[in-house]
């Protein structure tokens, strides 16, 4: 479908998008470059620019623009091609692990090697002996073997102890026999397993001399290295189309008495003595779950950046999208929708949420870094002590962070009006790919139980948060430190309330809803605390005073809107300042902060330094040319190459196929 001259003459459209976006940037005191340096550091920003330049030179930008129009079969093939290209570029350019990881992020949807690169290699790094590292980790790092992490089953996800797959020790030939005793024991949802992996890290119940020692991890070959066909006793495949993640081959696998060598049981922390068939431990069993914790830390960080990408798109489009005239103005000119208070109320708090989640994720990464350092240095006792804190924080932030990220992405999409429903908005795939995070690696509601129990244990042990609890404490939200205290006070109050309920006969099942509320309160406390702590680091990070002041206002907006949404819980805990006891006072305080943040919205999101390649959005283009991009991509979409025969009496479906239009 070739566009006629009169259509091409309409491009570029006579709209003021670029000028409006430029005015937004010029009218703000926020230094976006300084924020980017604070969030990432100059070395990371330079690395990203290098990697993106390499990808663009390989025409990844064109491929990304075409991605939304592909069906799943084409997407999965393109995913394999994209993954192979990135691995080739890694060798050609001698990319570091950080550069290679970013190339995957910048090149669009996760490719089929995703779980090999993220989970398989990390688990082998953390849980193997030196002998096993040579046998499995080194080949995995060289892509000589491609693996996945197979824990979830058809009927078991969060309840790892309930897994049905077994690995039975066979002393006479010193092997383990991996078996699926039922259909529901089938491994399910396993990323990279469907068509790509030839090895799997299989979580199975270890059976030794008839005794079940619980879930352990085993390296199980699933496909022939030469033919890539399934091995004898292994039935493996792709689970089919999903709500999103069309580029990932999530798979299933059943095992029929598959024998694997003794070395294939990950044995850094526990092993079966091949001479005596005795089960022995080298350290804490809890350390085995460090890999799961690592994934949750990553998920919390992804929740922040994915939300920020959606909000960047929505803010930029709201700044250039003009609808209606201001009813209180004499001018009849249409106004940017970002000037409407209702749009500000929906979008501006999400800027604060994204920053708060980012700072909380940074704190979590720092905590994991200390744990990893202790573990790598051989201090298992120190690592185990830190793992308890890491576990509860990662569970809380994974649960709450992914929930508010998904909800925020959908709010951002709706704020874009009808165009938000188009794949060209760049928001749809962010939503569909963040959505499963509320259930994988621990269902969000089930994780709240683990968080609540840890807090109850801390309260009974009179840890710091609970030792200082004063039911009669007063708070003044004019002081930022009192905001943090009020959030902590609410956590302590709800914890002690649950203890009283349990002591008076409430069942654990009856407490699941209070557990969920407590986990939410704890996660919100972590976020506001880490946000506040980050403000103190801004001068050292080179952030100018005026920019720091805006970020401080953003912190207060986030804290106050969250407080307002959960005002009844703060009231129950008697943690409501006198000045904010009525809804009108809270709404006025929020409105005042919205008006302060409004002039800086675009620059605050520019500070995340998302390139147009990464956003892959017509609406969120950095140059403001949203409408030109939308029209150009719509005209070029492959459906427009088809000429239908719509006559019901005709057996012909497609009369002709034309070249793709270019504008």
Secondary structure, DSSP 8 states (H G I E B T S, - for coil): ----HHHHTT-S-S--HHHHHHHHHHT----HHHHHHHHH-HHHHHHHHHHHHHHHHTTHHHHHHHHTT--HHHHHHHHHHHHHHHHHHHHHHT--HHHHHHHHHHTSS--TTHHIIIIIHHHHHHH--HHHIIIIIHHHHTTSS-EEEE--BSS-SS-GGG---EEEEETTTTEEEEE--SGGGSEEEETTTTTT-SEEEEEEEEEETTEEEEEEEEEEE-B-TTT--B-TTEEEEE----SS-TTS--EEEEESSEEEEGGGB--SSEEE-TTT--EEESS-GGGGGHHHHHHHHHHHHHHHHHHHHHHHHHHHHHHH-EEEE-TTSS--SEEEGGGSHHHHHHHHHHHHHHHHHHHHHHHHHHHHHHHHHHHHTT-HHHHHHHHHHHHHHHHHHHHHHHHHHHHHHHHHHHHTGGGGGSGGGS-HHHHHHHHGGGTTTS-HHHHHHHHHHHHHHHHHTT-HHHHT--TT----TTSHHHHHHHHHHHHHHHHHHHHHHHHTT--TTTTHHHHHHHHHHHHHHHHHHHHHHHHHHTTTTT--HHHHHHHHHHHHHHHHHHHHHTHHHHHHTT---GGGSSHHHHHHHHHHHHHHHHTTHHHHHHTT---HHHH--STT-TT--HHHHHHHHHHTSGGGGEEE---TT---SEEEE------
